[in-house]
Amino acid sequence: MPHDTVAPSDGTPSDGITAATPAVPDVVARWRRRWWDPAAPAPGGDDLLSLLARAEYGHGTDRRGARALAPEDHRTAQLRRAARAGEPHDPLTLVTAARGGPMLRGALAEAWAVTVAAGHRGRASAALRSRLLRPVAAVEAACLLDLAEAHGLLPLTAPECAARARSGDRWERHAAVRYLSGVPGGSEVLPTRPSASDPYESLLLSAAWERARPGAPPGAAFRWAVRDLPARPAAGLVAAQSMTAGRLGEPGVGLSGGMSVLVAGLGDAMAATRRVSRVLTVVLADPARLRRGHPLVERIGSGHWVLGVPVPDGGPVDPATALRLRPAVAWWASRLLGLPGAAPDVVHARFSDDCSLAVADAARRCGSRFVFTATPDPHRTMAERHRGVPRTSRSEPAAALRLDLHRIFVGDRLVARSDLLVTIPGRAGADDLSAHFPQLRATAGTRRTASPPEGIPPFTPRAGDERIAAALMDRLFRDGAGPDSIDTAARDARLFLSVGRLHPVKQQDRLVEAWLEADLHRSTTMLLVGGSAAGAATPVEEEMRARIAELLSGHPEARRRVALWPALPNREVRILERALASGERTGRTLYVCPSAKEEFGLAVLEAMDSGLPAAGPLRGGVPHYVRDGSNGFLLPTDSVPALAERLALLAGLPDGELARVAAAGRRSVAARFSSSAMAQSLAAEYHRLTASAPRRRQSS
């Protein structure tokens, strides 16, 4: 086995690992390079991906294919180009885009911000007024009011907007309430109670009243919801970090992955550093807790507080639904970060979606410095996932393609707004990132960047861990009769363990398929941990479970050798991994991460820390710390045959070899990847940033 191989940033295999498929030309990366370097060659192609990329990034005749696109696609590309180039537009022309779909309105918001910042506030306000005084659709009116509120424009007087605050459309109604909260005389027309029994709207009205007329009785509910946050510390930085994809305390459920573990542990560790006195973690408030009247502010550690941003819908928030939520999230985040006990010096976002843009909006309004962790997601997989979609398609794949292009645009806007850009340490470092963010090459030497080490919190044993471990092992090897247990007779077989949210990018279905193709179900077992509990699964999780069940249905003899568990609390996962690593209750266990890519792979680090030999994907950040055959293993996860071949090889390794690799992996984590080291490094970067650029005056 090779002992020091590293995969190149384009996914080409490292020595000793054979690629399953040839590289796919990355048309998006090539068009993006051409945007920042017009001398670069223009890619060809006439599928939808090529046409959309050409319309957004092409120069001059490069955009000739725009005629083949729907008008909304063409207009969206135009506004993204304008925002990316920093070109102001005529406000009267811009506002007509408010009648479009969510992605067009998202491009409008950024082009509008550029135009207002260029000094066209008066013209912008007049353009909004000219549209809002007409009878326009509710969705358009909401968008226009949000454009005004976000930049402190006052196109309507309070009486002129009063009727919209009582609209039958909740989006228009909520936008009007947010707008009126910042308008002179707004409290005179603000409703005092919701139009229906709606805990979200009740809290929105209370927060709006508190902003419009601090101390007025209707604001009491909001004051109660934030009452526990004490005054801002007299010394030390206040740092805010956001985690708006998934829920903080539920790793492996829905969109909650390793980020929830990272943010929770990092917040505690950073608050313990000398430079930072308070950490505020901004999350989306759990709708169930909101209905039960729980506060929006909660202390979860010494110096570490969670600020819950309410959202109007109870469903899961993902990059698609976040498109519509951005104005509301930005308004709420501004209210919470603007609290006397908050006023952060630095606000740090880590995910390219509209909720992160909302957090960036709030940072601007609160005068805070903005930090963004940039990763090439979804950039790396665009060509593989979306090539060949017909240009006229309005199918689900076409919608997914448009959403990913929107997320790439969002990533560019977050990079452009950042006062400090954080990159995840990787195999090729900045070169790997700049292949997908060509603007980084253009600004090399002028942009403040940092690459602090990633890390995980230490595992601290507690009384009762042994009892929990025993219960988990009994659950795993019960009888194999159901989908959540393995036949007791197979207890001594080699076990493959995989932990992560149940999602196509994590590829648990591909892992099962490869395991079956390699005929490993006859000699090994498998445990998959991730996803919501029964009855609470998202459509994506249900689809993944159905796919795995379909695969197993063709191999009934394998059914008793696979267990599927919903997500466990992080501490229980780490207890389980340590129990399996000991080898006292089962055969040698291998941890396997079959993801298409991992930007870093915190779950892989946790497995290594537990003493398990761990294998992760070639693509992404795992090869930064895994040396194949030395302290872990690398997997070609781009095809089933290649993964099957690799799994068979790992399954055949002697126990002694696996023990040697596991021990080396554990040493690697201990030496380089602690959350305390990450916290110290980030705190130092925050200090340098704020020392050279202190907090700005709050703008709204």
C-alpha positions as CSV (number, residue, x, y, z in Angstrom):
1,M,0.0,0.0,0.0
2,P,1.4,3.5,-0.8
3,H,2.1,5.4,2.4
4,D,2.2,9.1,1.3
5,T,-0.1,9.7,-1.6
6,V,-2.2,12.8,-2.1
7,A,-4.9,13.3,-4.7
8,P,-4.7,16.4,-6.9
9,S,-7.3,19.0,-6.6
10,D,-9.2,18.0,-9.7
11,G,-10.0,14.6,-8.3
12,T,-7.4,12.7,-10.3
13,P,-6.4,9.6,-8.3
14,S,-3.4,9.4,-6.1
15,D,-0.8,6.8,-6.8
16,G,-2.1,3.3,-6.3
17,I,-5.8,4.2,-6.7
18,T,-7.2,3.8,-10.1
19,A,-9.8,6.3,-11.4
20,A,-13.1,4.8,-12.5
21,T,-14.1,7.4,-15.0
22,P,-12.2,10.0,-17.0
23,A,-12.3,13.6,-15.9
24,V,-15.3,15.6,-17.1
25,P,-14.4,19.0,-18.6
26,D,-15.6,21.6,-16.1
27,V,-17.4,24.1,-18.3
28,V,-18.4,26.3,-15.3
29,A,-14.8,26.6,-14.0
30,R,-13.6,27.5,-17.5
31,W,-16.3,30.2,-18.0
32,R,-15.6,31.6,-14.6
33,R,-11.9,31.8,-15.4
34,R,-12.8,33.6,-18.6
35,W,-14.8,36.2,-16.7
36,W,-11.8,37.3,-14.7
37,D,-9.3,36.6,-17.6
38,P,-11.0,37.5,-21.0
39,A,-8.0,36.1,-22.8
40,A,-8.8,32.6,-21.6
41,P,-10.4,30.3,-24.2
42,A,-14.2,30.1,-24.3
43,P,-15.6,26.7,-23.7
44,G,-18.1,25.1,-26.1
45,G,-21.2,23.1,-25.5
46,D,-24.9,23.6,-26.2
47,D,-26.6,21.9,-23.2
48,L,-28.3,23.9,-20.5
49,L,-25.3,24.1,-18.2
50,S,-23.1,25.5,-21.0
51,L,-25.7,28.1,-22.1
52,L,-26.4,29.3,-18.6
53,A,-22.7,29.6,-17.8
54,R,-22.1,31.4,-21.1
55,A,-24.9,33.9,-20.5
56,E,-23.6,34.7,-17.0
57,Y,-19.8,34.7,-17.6
58,G,-19.3,35.3,-21.3
59,H,-18.0,38.5,-22.9
60,G,-19.5,40.1,-26.0
61,T,-20.3,37.4,-28.5
62,D,-19.7,34.8,-25.9
63,R,-23.3,35.5,-24.8
64,R,-24.8,34.8,-28.3
65,G,-26.5,31.7,-26.9
66,A,-28.7,33.8,-24.7
67,R,-31.5,33.7,-27.3
68,A,-31.9,30.0,-26.6
69,L,-32.6,30.7,-22.9
70,A,-35.9,31.6,-21.2
71,P,-36.2,35.4,-20.6
72,E,-36.0,35.0,-16.9
73,D,-32.7,33.0,-17.2
74,H,-31.3,35.8,-19.4
75,R,-32.4,38.6,-17.1
76,T,-31.0,36.7,-14.0
77,A,-27.6,36.3,-15.8
78,Q,-27.6,40.0,-16.7
79,L,-28.2,41.1,-13.1
80,R,-25.6,38.7,-11.7
81,R,-23.1,40.0,-14.2
82,A,-23.8,43.6,-13.1
83,A,-23.5,42.7,-9.4
84,R,-20.3,40.8,-10.0
85,A,-18.8,43.6,-12.0
86,G,-19.9,46.3,-9.5
87,E,-21.9,48.1,-12.2
88,P,-24.8,50.3,-11.0
89,H,-28.1,50.1,-13.0
90,D,-30.9,52.5,-13.6
91,P,-33.2,51.8,-10.6
92,L,-36.3,52.2,-12.7
93,T,-35.1,49.3,-14.8
94,L,-34.0,47.2,-11.9
95,V,-37.3,47.3,-10.0
96,T,-39.2,45.5,-12.8
97,A,-37.2,42.4,-11.8
98,A,-39.2,42.2,-8.6
99,R,-42.0,40.5,-10.4
100,G,-39.8,37.5,-11.3
101,G,-39.0,34.3,-9.6
102,P,-36.8,33.7,-6.5
103,M,-33.5,33.5,-8.3
104,L,-34.1,36.6,-10.3
105,R,-35.1,38.5,-7.1
106,G,-31.9,37.2,-5.5
107,A,-29.9,38.7,-8.3
108,L,-31.9,41.9,-8.1
109,A,-31.1,42.2,-4.4
110,E,-27.3,42.2,-5.1
111,A,-27.5,44.4,-8.2
112,W,-29.7,46.8,-6.1
113,A,-27.1,46.9,-3.3
114,V,-24.4,47.9,-5.8
115,T,-26.6,50.6,-7.3
116,V,-27.5,52.1,-3.9
117,A,-23.9,52.0,-2.7
118,A,-22.9,53.9,-5.8
119,G,-24.8,56.9,-4.5
120,H,-28.2,56.5,-6.2
121,R,-30.3,56.5,-3.0
122,G,-32.7,59.2,-4.2
123,R,-33.3,57.6,-7.6
124,A,-33.7,54.2,-6.0
125,S,-36.3,55.4,-3.5
126,A,-38.2,57.2,-6.3
127,A,-38.2,54.0,-8.4
128,L,-39.6,52.0,-5.5
129,R,-42.2,54.5,-4.8
130,S,-43.3,54.6,-8.5
131,R,-43.9,50.8,-8.4
132,L,-45.4,50.6,-4.9
133,L,-48.1,53.2,-5.6
134,R,-49.4,51.0,-8.4
135,P,-51.5,47.9,-7.9
136,V,-48.8,45.2,-7.9
137,A,-48.8,41.5,-7.0
138,A,-48.2,40.7,-3.3
139,V,-44.9,38.9,-4.1
140,E,-43.6,42.0,-6.0
141,A,-44.7,44.4,-3.3
142,A,-42.9,42.3,-0.6
143,C,-39.7,42.3,-2.6
144,L,-39.8,46.1,-3.2
145,L,-40.5,46.8,0.5
146,D,-37.6,44.5,1.5
147,L,-35.3,46.3,-0.9
148,A,-36.3,49.6,0.8
149,E,-35.9,48.3,4.3
150,A,-32.6,46.6,3.7
151,H,-31.0,49.9,2.7
152,G,-32.9,52.3,4.9
153,L,-34.9,53.8,2.0
154,L,-38.2,55.4,2.7
155,P,-40.3,55.3,-0.5
156,L,-43.6,55.2,1.3
157,T,-44.9,57.1,4.4
158,A,-46.3,55.1,7.3
159,P,-49.9,55.8,6.3
160,E,-49.2,54.8,2.7
161,C,-47.9,51.4,3.8
162,A,-50.5,50.7,6.5
163,A,-52.8,48.6,4.4
164,R,-50.0,46.3,3.3
165,A,-49.3,45.5,6.9
166,R,-52.8,43.9,7.0
167,S,-52.6,42.2,3.6
168,G,-54.1,38.8,3.2
169,D,-50.7,37.6,1.9
170,R,-48.4,36.8,4.8
171,W,-45.2,37.5,2.8
172,E,-46.4,41.0,1.9
173,R,-47.8,41.5,5.4
174,H,-44.5,40.6,7.0
175,A,-42.4,42.7,4.6
176,A,-44.6,45.7,5.4
177,V,-44.2,45.2,9.2
178,R,-40.5,45.0,8.8
179,Y,-40.5,48.2,6.7
180,L,-42.8,50.1,9.0
181,S,-40.6,49.3,12.0
182,G,-38.0,51.7,10.6
183,V,-40.3,54.4,9.2
184,P,-41.1,57.6,11.1
185,G,-44.5,57.2,12.5
186,G,-44.5,53.5,11.8
187,S,-45.7,52.6,15.3
188,E,-48.9,54.6,14.7
189,V,-50.0,52.1,12.0
190,L,-48.3,48.9,13.0
191,P,-50.8,46.2,14.0
192,T,-50.6,45.2,17.7
193,R,-51.7,41.6,17.2
194,P,-51.3,39.0,14.4
195,S,-54.0,38.4,11.8
196,A,-54.3,34.7,13.1
197,S,-52.9,32.5,15.8
198,D,-49.3,32.6,14.6
199,P,-46.5,32.6,17.1
200,Y,-44.0,33.8,14.4
201,E,-46.1,36.8,13.5
202,S,-46.8,37.6,17.1
203,L,-43.0,37.8,17.8
204,L,-42.4,39.7,14.5
205,L,-44.9,42.4,15.6
206,S,-43.4,42.6,19.0
207,A,-39.9,43.0,17.6
208,A,-41.1,45.6,15.1
209,W,-42.8,47.5,17.9
210,E,-39.6,47.4,20.0
211,R,-37.6,48.8,17.1
212,A,-40.2,51.5,16.2
213,R,-40.9,52.6,19.8
214,P,-38.5,51.0,22.3
215,G,-40.2,50.1,25.6
216,A,-43.8,50.2,24.2
217,P,-46.0,47.4,25.6
218,P,-46.4,45.5,22.3
219,G,-42.6,44.9,22.4
220,A,-42.7,43.1,25.7
221,A,-42.7,39.6,24.1
222,F,-39.5,40.3,22.1
223,R,-37.9,41.9,25.2
224,W,-38.7,38.7,27.2
225,A,-37.3,36.5,24.4
226,V,-33.9,38.2,24.5
227,R,-33.8,39.1,28.2
228,D,-31.1,36.6,29.2
229,L,-28.3,38.1,27.2
230,P,-26.3,40.3,29.7
231,A,-24.5,43.5,28.9
232,R,-21.6,43.4,26.4
233,P,-18.3,42.6,28.1
234,A,-16.1,45.6,28.8
235,A,-13.0,43.9,27.4
236,G,-12.3,41.3,24.7
237,L,-13.8,40.7,21.3
238,V,-17.4,39.6,20.7
239,A,-17.5,37.2,17.8
240,A,-20.6,35.9,16.1
241,Q,-20.7,32.8,13.9
242,S,-23.6,31.4,11.9
243,M,-24.9,27.9,11.4
244,T,-28.1,28.2,9.4
245,A,-28.0,24.9,7.5
246,G,-29.5,22.3,9.9
247,R,-29.9,22.5,13.6
248,L,-27.1,23.0,16.1
249,G,-27.8,20.0,18.4
250,E,-28.8,17.4,15.8
251,P,-25.8,16.4,13.6
252,G,-26.8,13.8,11.0
253,V,-30.4,15.0,10.8
254,G,-31.6,16.7,7.6
255,L,-28.9,19.2,6.6
256,S,-27.2,19.1,10.0
257,G,-23.8,17.6,9.5
258,G,-20.3,18.0,10.9
259,M,-20.8,21.8,10.8
260,S,-23.1,21.6,13.9
261,V,-20.4,19.7,15.8
262,L,-17.7,22.1,14.6
263,V,-19.6,25.3,15.5
264,A,-20.7,24.1,18.9
265,G,-17.2,23.0,20.0
266,L,-15.5,25.9,18.4
267,G,-17.8,28.4,20.1
268,D,-17.0,27.0,23.5
269,A,-13.3,26.9,22.8
270,M,-13.1,30.4,21.4
271,A,-14.9,31.9,24.4
272,A,-12.2,30.3,26.5
273,T,-9.4,32.2,24.7
274,R,-7.7,35.3,26.0
275,R,-8.8,37.5,23.0
276,V,-12.5,36.6,22.8
277,S,-14.9,37.3,25.7
278,R,-18.2,36.3,24.1
279,V,-19.2,34.0,21.2
280,L,-22.7,34.3,19.7
281,T,-23.8,31.4,17.5
282,V,-26.6,32.5,15.1
283,V,-29.0,29.6,14.2
284,L,-32.5,29.3,12.8
285,A,-34.9,29.0,15.7
286,D,-36.6,25.6,16.1
287,P,-40.3,26.3,15.1
288,A,-41.4,23.9,17.8
289,R,-39.6,25.8,20.5
290,L,-41.0,29.0,19.1
291,R,-44.5,27.6,19.4
292,R,-43.8,26.7,23.0
293,G,-42.7,30.3,23.7
294,H,-39.0,29.5,24.3
295,P,-36.6,32.5,24.3
296,L,-34.5,33.4,21.3
297,V,-31.3,33.8,23.4
298,E,-29.9,30.8,25.3
299,R,-26.6,30.3,27.0
300,I,-25.0,26.9,26.1
301,G,-21.5,27.4,27.5
302,S,-19.2,29.7,29.4
303,G,-19.3,32.8,27.3
304,H,-21.1,31.0,24.5
305,W,-24.6,32.1,23.6
306,V,-27.0,30.9,20.9
307,L,-29.2,33.5,19.1
308,G,-32.2,31.9,17.4
309,V,-33.5,33.6,14.2
310,P,-37.2,32.9,13.8
311,V,-38.4,31.8,10.3
312,P,-42.0,32.0,9.1
313,D,-42.2,28.4,7.9
314,G,-42.0,25.3,9.9
315,G,-40.4,23.1,7.2
316,P,-36.6,22.5,6.9
317,V,-34.6,25.4,5.5
318,D,-32.4,24.4,2.6
319,P,-30.7,26.4,-0.2
320,A,-33.9,26.4,-2.2
321,T,-36.2,27.6,0.6
322,A,-33.5,30.1,1.8
323,L,-34.0,32.0,-1.4
324,R,-37.3,33.4,-0.1
325,L,-36.2,33.8,3.5
326,R,-33.2,36.1,3.1
327,P,-35.0,39.4,3.8
328,A,-36.7,38.0,7.0
329,V,-33.5,36.3,8.2
330,A,-31.5,39.5,7.6
331,W,-34.0,41.6,9.5
332,W,-34.1,39.3,12.5
333,A,-30.3,38.8,12.5
334,S,-29.9,42.6,12.6
335,R,-32.3,42.9,15.5
336,L,-30.5,40.1,17.5
337,L,-26.9,41.2,16.7
338,G,-27.9,44.7,17.4
339,L,-28.8,43.9,21.0
340,P,-26.8,45.8,23.7
341,G,-25.3,42.5,24.8
342,A,-24.3,41.5,21.3
343,A,-22.8,44.2,19.0
344,P,-20.2,41.8,17.6
345,D,-16.9,42.9,16.4
346,V,-16.8,40.1,13.9
347,V,-19.5,38.0,12.1
348,H,-18.3,34.7,10.5
349,A,-20.4,32.7,8.0
350,R,-19.4,29.4,6.5
351,F,-22.0,28.2,3.9
352,S,-22.9,29.5,0.5
353,D,-26.6,30.1,0.6
354,D,-29.0,33.0,1.0
355,C,-29.1,32.7,4.8
356,S,-25.4,33.4,4.9
357,L,-26.0,36.4,2.7
358,A,-28.6,37.5,5.2
359,V,-26.1,37.2,8.0
360,A,-23.7,39.3,5.9
361,D,-26.5,41.9,5.4
362,A,-26.9,42.0,9.2
363,A,-23.2,42.4,9.8
364,R,-23.1,45.4,7.5
365,R,-26.1,47.0,9.2
366,C,-24.6,46.4,12.7
367,G,-21.2,47.8,11.7
368,S,-19.4,44.4,12.2
369,R,-16.5,43.1,10.2
370,F,-17.6,40.1,8.0
371,V,-15.6,36.9,7.7
372,F,-16.5,34.1,5.2
373,T,-15.1,30.6,4.9
374,A,-15.0,29.9,1.2
375,T,-15.2,26.3,-0.2
376,P,-15.7,25.1,-3.8
377,D,-19.1,23.8,-3.0
378,P,-21.1,23.1,-5.3
379,H,-18.4,24.1,-7.8
380,R,-16.4,20.9,-7.8
381,T,-19.3,18.7,-8.9
382,M,-21.1,20.9,-11.4
383,A,-19.8,19.3,-14.6
384,E,-20.4,15.7,-13.3
385,R,-23.9,16.4,-11.9
386,H,-25.4,18.7,-14.6
387,R,-23.8,18.0,-17.9
388,G,-26.2,16.9,-20.7
389,V,-29.4,18.6,-19.3
390,P,-31.3,19.7,-22.5
391,R,-31.4,23.4,-23.1
392,T,-35.2,23.4,-23.1
393,S,-35.6,21.3,-19.9
394,R,-37.8,22.5,-17.1
395,S,-37.3,19.3,-15.2
396,E,-36.1,18.7,-11.6
397,P,-32.5,18.3,-12.8
398,A,-32.8,21.6,-14.6
399,A,-34.1,23.2,-11.4
400,A,-31.2,21.7,-9.4
401,L,-28.7,23.1,-12.0
402,R,-30.1,26.6,-11.7
403,L,-30.0,26.4,-7.9
404,D,-26.3,25.4,-7.9
405,L,-25.5,28.3,-10.3
406,H,-27.3,30.6,-7.9
407,R,-25.3,29.2,-5.0
408,I,-22.0,29.9,-6.9
409,F,-23.2,33.5,-7.4
410,V,-24.0,33.7,-3.7
411,G,-20.5,32.4,-2.9
412,D,-19.0,35.2,-5.1
413,R,-21.0,37.8,-3.3
414,L,-19.9,36.5,0.1
415,V,-16.3,36.6,-1.0
416,A,-16.7,40.1,-2.3
417,R,-18.2,41.3,1.0
418,S,-15.7,39.6,3.3
419,D,-13.2,41.6,5.2
420,L,-11.4,38.4,5.9
421,L,-11.6,35.3,3.8
422,V,-10.9,32.0,5.5
423,T,-9.9,29.0,3.5
424,I,-9.9,25.4,4.6
425,P,-6.4,23.9,4.5
426,G,-6.3,21.5,1.6
427,R,-3.9,19.5,-0.5
428,A,-3.3,22.3,-3.0
429,G,-4.0,25.1,-0.6
430,A,-5.0,28.4,-2.3
431,D,-4.5,26.9,-5.8
432,D,-7.3,24.4,-5.2
433,L,-9.7,27.1,-4.2
434,S,-8.7,29.7,-6.8
435,A,-9.4,27.1,-9.5
436,H,-13.0,27.6,-8.6
437,F,-12.8,31.2,-7.4
438,P,-10.6,32.9,-10.1
439,Q,-11.1,36.3,-8.5
440,L,-8.7,35.2,-5.7
441,R,-5.9,35.2,-8.3
442,A,-6.9,38.6,-9.5
443,T,-6.8,40.0,-5.9
444,A,-3.7,38.1,-4.7
445,G,-1.7,40.2,-2.3
446,T,-4.5,42.7,-1.6
447,R,-7.1,40.4,0.1
448,R,-6.8,39.5,3.7
449,T,-6.9,35.7,3.9
450,A,-6.2,33.0,6.5
451,S,-6.2,29.2,6.7
452,P,-6.6,28.3,10.4
453,P,-6.5,24.6,11.2
454,E,-9.8,22.7,11.4
455,G,-10.4,20.7,14.5
456,I,-12.7,18.7,16.8
457,P,-13.4,19.0,20.5
458,P,-11.7,16.5,22.7
459,F,-13.6,13.5,24.0
460,T,-13.9,13.6,27.8
461,P,-14.9,10.3,29.3
462,R,-17.7,10.4,31.8
463,A,-19.3,8.0,34.3
464,G,-21.9,6.0,32.5
465,D,-20.1,5.8,29.1
466,E,-19.6,2.1,29.5
467,R,-23.3,1.6,30.1
468,I,-24.2,3.6,27.0
469,A,-21.7,1.6,24.9
470,A,-23.1,-1.7,26.1
471,A,-26.6,-0.6,25.2
472,L,-25.5,0.5,21.7
473,M,-23.8,-2.8,21.1
474,D,-26.8,-4.7,22.3
475,R,-29.0,-2.7,20.0
476,L,-26.6,-3.3,17.0
477,F,-26.3,-7.0,17.4
478,R,-29.8,-7.9,18.5
479,D,-31.1,-10.4,16.0
480,G,-30.9,-9.0,12.5
481,A,-34.7,-9.4,12.1
482,G,-35.3,-5.7,11.6
483,P,-33.5,-3.0,9.6
484,D,-31.8,-1.6,12.7
485,S,-29.8,-4.6,13.8
486,I,-27.3,-7.2,12.6
487,D,-27.5,-10.9,13.1
488,T,-25.8,-11.9,16.4
489,A,-24.0,-14.7,14.5
490,A,-22.1,-12.1,12.5
491,R,-20.8,-10.3,15.5
492,D,-17.2,-11.3,15.0
493,A,-17.2,-10.3,11.3
494,R,-15.4,-7.2,10.1
495,L,-17.7,-4.2,10.3
496,F,-17.9,-1.1,8.0
497,L,-19.2,1.9,9.9
498,S,-20.4,5.1,8.2
499,V,-21.9,8.2,10.0
500,G,-23.3,11.2,8.3
501,R,-26.5,13.0,7.2
502,L,-28.6,10.9,4.8
503,H,-28.1,12.7,1.6
504,P,-27.2,12.0,-2.1
505,V,-23.8,13.8,-1.7
506,K,-22.9,11.5,1.2
507,Q,-23.6,8.5,-1.1
508,Q,-24.6,5.9,1.5
509,D,-26.5,4.2,-1.3
510,R,-23.4,3.9,-3.4
511,L,-21.5,2.4,-0.4
512,V,-24.2,-0.3,0.0
513,E,-24.2,-1.0,-3.8
514,A,-20.4,-1.3,-3.8
515,W,-20.4,-3.5,-0.7
516,L,-22.9,-5.8,-2.5
517,E,-21.0,-5.7,-5.8
518,A,-17.8,-6.8,-4.0
519,D,-19.7,-9.7,-2.4
520,L,-18.6,-8.4,1.0
521,H,-22.1,-9.0,2.5
522,R,-21.0,-12.6,2.9
523,S,-17.9,-11.9,5.0
524,T,-18.5,-8.4,6.6
525,T,-21.3,-6.3,8.1
526,M,-22.3,-2.7,7.9
527,L,-23.8,0.0,10.1
528,L,-25.1,3.3,8.6
529,V,-25.9,6.1,11.1
530,G,-27.7,9.2,9.9
531,G,-31.0,10.8,9.0
532,S,-34.1,11.8,11.0
533,A,-36.0,9.4,13.1
534,A,-39.0,7.5,11.7
535,G,-41.9,9.7,11.0
536,A,-39.7,12.9,10.8
537,A,-37.6,12.1,7.7
538,T,-37.2,14.7,5.0
539,P,-38.2,13.7,1.4
540,V,-34.4,13.4,0.6
541,E,-33.9,11.1,3.5
542,E,-36.9,9.0,2.5
543,E,-35.6,8.7,-1.0
544,M,-32.2,7.6,0.2
545,R,-33.7,5.0,2.5
546,A,-35.9,3.7,-0.3
547,R,-32.8,3.4,-2.6
548,I,-30.9,1.4,0.0
549,A,-33.9,-0.9,0.6
550,E,-34.2,-1.5,-3.1
551,L,-30.5,-2.5,-3.3
552,L,-30.9,-4.9,-0.4
553,S,-34.1,-6.4,-1.8
554,G,-32.0,-8.0,-4.5
555,H,-29.8,-9.7,-1.9
556,P,-32.0,-11.1,0.9
557,E,-29.0,-12.8,2.5
558,A,-27.5,-9.4,3.1
559,R,-30.5,-7.9,4.9
560,R,-29.5,-9.4,8.3
561,R,-25.9,-8.1,8.0
562,V,-26.8,-4.4,7.6
563,A,-28.2,-2.0,10.2
564,L,-29.6,1.5,9.4
565,W,-29.9,3.9,12.4
566,P,-31.2,7.4,12.6
567,A,-28.7,10.0,13.7
568,L,-27.3,9.8,17.2
569,P,-26.2,12.6,19.4
570,N,-22.5,13.4,18.7
571,R,-21.4,12.1,22.1
572,E,-23.1,8.8,21.6
573,V,-21.4,8.5,18.2
574,R,-18.0,9.0,19.7
575,I,-18.8,6.5,22.5
576,L,-19.9,3.9,19.8
577,E,-16.8,4.5,17.8
578,R,-14.6,3.9,20.8
579,A,-16.5,0.7,21.7
580,L,-16.0,-0.6,18.2
581,A,-12.4,0.5,18.1
582,S,-11.6,-1.5,21.2
583,G,-12.4,-4.8,19.4
584,E,-13.7,-6.3,22.6
585,R,-17.3,-6.8,21.4
586,T,-16.9,-7.2,17.6
587,G,-14.5,-7.8,14.9
588,R,-12.2,-5.1,13.6
589,T,-14.2,-2.1,12.4
590,L,-13.3,0.3,9.6
591,Y,-14.9,3.7,9.3
592,V,-15.8,4.6,5.8
593,C,-16.9,8.0,4.4
594,P,-18.3,7.4,0.8
595,S,-19.1,11.0,0.1
596,A,-18.7,12.4,-3.4
597,K,-16.5,15.0,-1.7
598,E,-15.8,16.4,1.8
599,E,-14.6,19.9,2.2
600,F,-12.8,18.7,5.3
601,G,-14.5,15.7,6.9
602,L,-14.9,16.3,10.6
603,A,-16.6,12.9,11.0
604,V,-13.5,11.3,9.6
605,L,-11.4,13.1,12.1
606,E,-13.6,11.9,14.9
607,A,-13.4,8.3,13.8
608,M,-9.6,8.6,13.6
609,D,-9.5,10.2,17.1
610,S,-11.5,7.2,18.4
611,G,-8.9,4.7,17.2
612,L,-10.7,3.4,14.2
613,P,-8.9,3.0,10.9
614,A,-10.7,5.5,8.7
615,A,-11.2,5.9,4.9
616,G,-12.4,9.0,3.2
617,P,-12.9,10.3,-0.4
618,L,-10.2,11.4,-2.7
619,R,-12.0,14.6,-3.6
620,G,-12.1,17.5,-1.1
621,G,-10.1,18.1,2.0
622,V,-9.6,14.6,3.5
623,P,-6.3,14.0,1.6
624,H,-5.0,17.1,3.5
625,Y,-4.6,15.0,6.6
626,V,-5.0,11.4,5.4
627,R,-1.9,9.7,3.9
628,D,-3.2,6.6,2.1
629,G,-2.0,3.5,3.9
630,S,-0.1,5.5,6.5
631,N,-2.7,7.1,8.9
632,G,-5.8,6.2,7.0
633,F,-7.1,5.4,3.5
634,L,-8.4,7.2,0.5
635,L,-11.4,6.0,-1.5
636,P,-12.3,6.6,-5.2
637,T,-16.0,7.4,-4.6
638,D,-16.8,8.5,-8.1
639,S,-18.0,5.1,-9.3
640,V,-19.4,1.9,-7.8
641,P,-16.8,-0.5,-9.4
642,A,-13.9,1.5,-8.2
643,L,-15.3,1.8,-4.7
644,A,-16.2,-1.9,-4.6
645,E,-12.6,-2.8,-5.5
646,R,-11.2,-0.6,-2.8
647,L,-13.6,-1.9,-0.1
648,A,-12.6,-5.4,-1.0
649,L,-8.9,-4.5,-0.6
650,L,-9.5,-2.9,2.8
651,A,-11.6,-5.8,4.0
652,G,-8.8,-8.1,3.3
653,L,-6.1,-6.3,5.2
654,P,-4.7,-8.0,8.3
655,D,-5.9,-6.8,11.7
656,G,-2.3,-5.8,12.6
657,E,-2.1,-3.5,9.5
658,L,-5.4,-1.9,10.4
659,A,-4.3,-1.4,14.0
660,R,-1.1,0.3,12.8
661,V,-2.9,2.7,10.5
662,A,-5.5,3.4,13.3
663,A,-2.8,4.3,15.8
664,A,-1.1,6.6,13.3
665,G,-4.4,8.3,12.6
666,R,-5.1,8.9,16.2
667,R,-1.7,10.5,16.6
668,S,-2.3,12.8,13.6
669,V,-5.5,14.1,15.1
670,A,-4.0,14.7,18.6
671,A,-1.0,16.5,17.1
672,R,-2.8,18.8,14.6
673,F,-6.6,18.9,14.8
674,S,-8.0,20.2,18.1
675,S,-10.8,22.7,18.3
676,S,-8.7,24.7,20.9
677,A,-5.9,25.2,18.3
678,M,-8.5,26.2,15.7
679,A,-10.1,28.6,18.2
680,Q,-6.7,30.2,19.2
681,S,-5.8,30.7,15.5
682,L,-9.2,32.2,14.6
683,A,-9.2,34.5,17.6
684,A,-5.8,35.8,16.6
685,E,-7.1,36.5,13.1
686,Y,-10.2,38.3,14.4
687,H,-7.9,40.4,16.6
688,R,-5.7,41.4,13.7
689,L,-8.7,42.2,11.6
690,T,-10.4,44.4,14.2
691,A,-7.2,46.1,15.3
692,S,-6.7,47.4,11.8
693,A,-10.4,48.0,11.1
694,P,-12.6,48.5,14.2
695,R,-16.4,48.3,14.2
696,R,-18.2,50.6,11.8
697,R,-21.0,52.8,12.9
698,Q,-24.3,50.9,12.8
699,S,-26.1,51.8,9.6
700,S,-29.7,50.9,10.4
